[in-house]
């Protein structure tokens, strides 16, 4: 379930996230650029739990939005 930059930015805005936050930058790197959470953690200086929470939050929101507009994944 790939996500575009535009989709990610829309989710951040709809969810009231801060585009400049380190957690958001880490999640963006994982979800859009495909780096590991460990590398995102090292790049941004946030904790492993913070990266994991942000990635899960935006990935879950993406899945929900896709199911609403496209239908359930098969």
Secondary structure per residue as TSV (DSSP state, phi and psi in degrees):
chain	resnum	aa	ss	phi	psi
A	1	X	-	360.0	81.7
A	2	X	-	-71.8	150.6
A	3	X	-	-126.4	137.5
A	4	X	-	-85.1	164.6
A	5	X	H	-60.1	-40.6
A	6	X	H	-65.1	-40.8
A	7	X	H	-64.7	-43.1
A	8	X	H	-61.9	-46.7
A	9	X	H	-60.2	-38.8
A	10	X	H	-65.4	-42.5
A	11	X	H	-61.7	-43.8
A	12	X	H	-58.6	-45.3
A	13	X	H	-65.2	-47.9
A	14	X	H	-63.5	-31.9
A	15	X	T	-90.8	0.9
A	16	X	T	72.6	24.3
A	17	X	-	-77.9	163.5
A	18	X	-	-100.4	111.9
A	19	X	T	-57.5	-26.4
A	20	X	T	-89.3	-7.7
A	21	X	S	-66.5	152.0
A	22	X	H	-64.8	-36.4
A	23	X	H	-63.8	-41.4
A	24	X	H	-66.2	-42.6
A	25	X	H	-62.6	-38.6
A	26	X	H	-65.5	-46.2
A	27	X	H	-62.8	-41.0
A	28	X	H	-59.1	-44.3
A	29	X	H	-62.9	-39.4
A	30	X	H	-70.7	-51.3
A	31	X	H	-76.3	-32.0
A	32	X	H	-100.4	-37.3
A	33	X	H	-98.6	-11.9
A	34	X	-	77.1	16.8
A	35	X	-	-79.5	164.4
A	36	X	-	-74.3	158.1
A	37	X	H	-62.8	-35.1
A	38	X	H	-63.2	-42.4
A	39	X	H	-68.5	-38.2
A	40	X	H	-63.5	-38.0
A	41	X	H	-62.0	-45.7
A	42	X	H	-65.7	-40.8
A	43	X	H	-64.6	-39.5
A	44	X	H	-100.2	-17.7
A	45	X	-	80.3	15.2
A	46	X	-	-94.5	166.3
A	47	X	-	-75.4	162.9
A	48	X	H	-59.0	-42.7
A	49	X	H	-63.1	-38.8
A	50	X	H	-64.9	-44.7
A	51	X	H	-62.5	-47.5
A	52	X	H	-60.6	-43.8
A	53	X	H	-63.3	-45.6
A	54	X	H	-64.7	-44.0
A	55	X	H	-62.0	-46.7
A	56	X	H	-62.7	-43.3
A	57	X	H	-59.6	-49.7
A	58	X	H	-74.9	-34.2
A	59	X	H	-66.8	-42.1
A	60	X	H	-64.8	-41.7
A	61	X	H	-63.8	-40.4
A	62	X	H	-62.4	-44.3
A	63	X	H	-62.3	-43.3
A	64	X	H	-62.8	-47.0
A	65	X	H	-62.9	-41.3
A	66	X	H	-63.3	-40.3
A	67	X	H	-66.9	-32.3
A	68	X	H	-71.1	-43.7
A	69	X	H	-92.2	-29.2
A	70	X	T	-110.0	-32.0
A	71	X	-	114.5	166.4
A	72	X	-	-61.2	146.9
A	73	X	-	-71.5	145.4
A	74	X	-	-109.4	360.0
